[in-house]
């Protein structure tokens, strides 16, 4: 197959043969070179696709889900390969695995329903992640504590016995607020098992962007409904607005 791809690019045999051998070795498929493609695993097929895309040594690569179906070792290898190739080539990667993208990309664009809702550097994307986030691992009845926190206007998330508290980056009274929350934990006779600070990962920032975009869309629907109501009032009867 790789020899066929090389022929499509009119590579002479003296270039084609050494290159495909080197690529098979690079993607760890040399031992499988005698197998039919249909007998390869998903991860092996992905690695074969990577080798095929490199047969003509292009200046630009477009890869779709390059780590899909790979085992941990194959994923690690592919990420490292992306880093190395990125020093010499322009690479456009489409992927749902934001953790992998964060490791290799210097620029990122996010699409939602065909609309570009974010376009910027990876550092700009990282700035969307919340800081001043504290995670508490608790043991006990958290219902009363959560009701108390809601009344105190504390931004929190609960996952079973784990509680995440989010504070604004500009909050200068973080220590004082934490002390009050710890007193509440003691008051409700809840045991504090673990305590750590963290930043939201790229997935959280991505979901927050989607939620903002969808809320804007919902607002537009509400505004359209208000316009529709005004039109209906003008005609003295209800109607249907289509768009």
C-alpha positions in Angstrom: 0.0 0.0 0.0 2.8 2.4 0.9 4.6 1.6 -2.3 1.3 2.3 -4.2 1.0 5.7 -2.5 4.6 6.5 -3.4 3.8 5.6 -7.1 0.8 8.0 -7.0 3.3 10.8 -6.1 5.6 9.6 -8.9 8.4 8.9 -6.5 11.3 7.0 -8.1 11.9 3.5 -6.8 15.3 4.6 -5.3 13.4 7.1 -3.1 10.2 5.1 -2.6 11.7 1.9 -1.2 14.0 3.3 1.5 11.3 5.8 2.6 8.5 3.2 3.0 10.9 0.9 5.0 11.9 3.8 7.2 8.2 4.8 7.8 7.2 1.2 8.6 9.9 1.1 11.2 9.0 4.6 12.5 5.3 3.6 13.0 6.3 0.2 14.4 4.6 -1.8 11.6 7.7 -3.5 10.1 6.7 -6.8 11.7 3.2 -6.5 10.1 4.4 -5.6 6.6 3.3 -9.0 5.2 -0.3 -8.7 6.5 -3.3 -7.6 4.7 -4.7 -4.2 5.8 -8.1 -5.7 6.7 -6.3 -7.9 9.3 -4.8 -4.9 11.1 -6.2 -3.5 14.3 -7.7 0.0 14.5 -4.6 1.4 16.0 -2.3 -0.3 13.4 -4.5 1.1 10.6 -4.2 4.6 12.1 -0.4 4.2 12.2 -0.5 3.0 8.6 -2.5 6.1 7.6 0.2 8.3 9.3 2.9 6.6 7.4 1.0 7.0 4.1 0.5 10.7 4.7 4.3 11.1 5.1 5.3 9.1 1.9 5.8 12.3 -0.2 7.3 14.3 2.6 4.7 17.1 2.4 5.1 20.5 3.9 1.6 20.4 5.3 -0.3 17.6 6.9 -4.0 17.3 7.6 -4.8 14.6 10.2 -8.2 13.6 11.5 -8.2 12.0 14.9 -4.6 10.7 14.7 -4.7 9.2 18.2 -8.1 7.4 17.8 -8.0 3.7 18.6 -4.4 3.8 19.8 -3.2 2.1 23.0 -1.4 4.2 25.6 2.0 3.5 24.0 0.8 4.3 20.5 -0.9 7.5 21.7 2.3 8.6 23.4 4.3 7.9 20.3 1.9 9.8 18.0 1.9 12.8 20.3 5.7 12.8 20.3 5.7 12.5 16.5 3.3 15.4 16.2 5.6 17.5 18.3 8.7 16.6 16.2 6.9 17.1 12.8 5.5 20.4 14.0 9.0 21.8 14.2 9.4 21.3 10.4 5.8 21.2 9.0 2.4 22.8 9.2 0.0 20.3 10.7 -3.8 20.7 10.9 -5.3 18.3 13.4 -9.0 17.6 13.9 -9.8 15.9 17.2 -12.2 15.6 20.0 -9.4 14.8 22.4 -8.6 18.2 23.8 -6.0 16.9 26.2 -3.9 15.6 23.3 -4.4 18.9 21.4 -3.2 20.9 24.3 0.1 19.0 24.3 0.9 19.5 20.6 -0.9 22.6 19.3 0.1 26.2 19.4 -3.1 27.5 17.8 -6.7 26.2 18.2 -10.1 26.7 16.7 -13.3 25.4 18.1 -16.4 24.6 16.0 -19.9 24.3 17.2 -22.6 23.3 14.7 -20.4 24.5 11.9 -19.7 27.9 13.6 -16.3 29.0 14.7 -16.8 30.0 18.3 -13.1 30.3 19.3 -10.0 31.1 17.3 -6.7 31.8 19.1 -3.5 30.6 20.5 -3.4 27.7 22.9 -2.3 30.1 25.6 -5.4 32.2 25.0 -7.5 29.1 25.4 -5.8 28.2 28.6 -6.7 31.6 30.0 -10.3 30.6 29.7 -9.8 28.0 32.4 -10.9 29.0 35.8 -8.2 29.5 38.5 -8.8 29.7 42.2 -10.5 26.4 42.1 -10.4 24.3 45.2 -11.5 20.6 45.4 -12.6 19.1 48.7 -13.0 15.4 49.2 -15.6 15.0 52.0 -17.3 12.2 53.9 -20.8 12.7 55.4 -24.2 14.2 54.5 -23.5 17.0 52.1 -27.1 18.1 51.4 -27.2 20.6 54.2 -23.8 22.0 53.3 -24.7 22.4 49.7 -27.9 24.3 50.6 -25.8 26.6 52.8 -23.3 27.2 50.1 -26.1 28.1 47.6 -27.4 30.6 50.1 -24.0 32.1 50.4 -23.7 32.6 46.6 -20.7 30.3 46.4 -20.0 28.8 43.0 -19.7 25.1 43.5 -20.0 21.7 41.8 -20.6 18.4 43.5 -19.7 14.9 42.3 -20.7 12.4 44.9 -18.4 13.2 47.8 -16.2 15.6 45.9 -17.0 19.3 46.1 -15.4 21.9 43.8 -15.4 25.5 44.9 -14.7 28.2 42.3 -13.6 31.7 43.3 -12.9 34.7 41.0 -9.3 35.3 40.1 -9.6 38.8 41.6 -10.9 37.6 44.9 -8.7 39.0 47.6 -10.6 37.4 50.5 -10.1 33.8 49.5 -8.5 32.8 52.8 -11.4 34.3 54.8 -14.0 32.6 52.6 -12.3 29.3 52.9 -12.2 29.5 56.7 -16.0 30.2 56.7 -16.6 27.1 54.4 -14.4 24.9 56.6 -16.4 26.1 59.6 -19.6 25.1 57.8 -18.1 21.7 57.1 -17.3 21.3 60.8 -20.8 22.5 61.7 -22.5 19.9 59.6 -20.2 17.2 61.1 -18.6 16.4 57.7 -15.2 14.8 57.6 -12.6 16.5 55.3 -10.7 13.6 53.6 -8.7 15.6 51.0 -8.0 19.1 49.9 -6.3 20.4 46.8 -6.1 23.4 44.5 -6.5 22.9 40.7 -7.2 24.6 37.4 -10.0 23.4 35.1 -8.6 21.3 32.3 -9.1 22.2 28.6 -12.3 20.1 28.4 -14.0 22.4 31.1 -13.0 25.5 29.2 -14.3 23.9 26.0 -17.7 23.0 27.6 -17.9 26.5 29.0 -17.5 28.0 25.6 -20.2 25.8 24.2 -22.6 26.7 27.0 -22.0 30.4 26.4 -22.6 30.0 22.7 -25.8 28.0 23.3 -27.0 30.6 25.9 -26.5 33.3 23.3 -28.5 31.3 20.8 -31.3 30.9 23.4 -31.3 34.6 24.0 -31.7 35.2 20.3 -34.7 32.8 20.3 -36.2 34.7 23.2 -35.7 38.0 21.3 -37.2 36.6 18.2 -40.2 35.5 20.2 -40.6 39.0 21.6 -40.5 40.4 18.0 -43.0 37.8 16.9 -45.3 38.7 19.8 -45.1 42.4 18.8 -46.0 41.5 15.2 -48.9 39.4 16.3 -50.2 42.2 18.5 -50.0 44.5 15.6 -52.2 42.2 13.5 -54.5 41.4 16.4 -54.0 37.6 16.1 -51.4 35.0 16.6 -49.1 33.8 13.8 -46.1 31.7 13.1 -42.6 33.0 12.4 -40.3 30.8 10.5 -36.6 31.3 9.9 
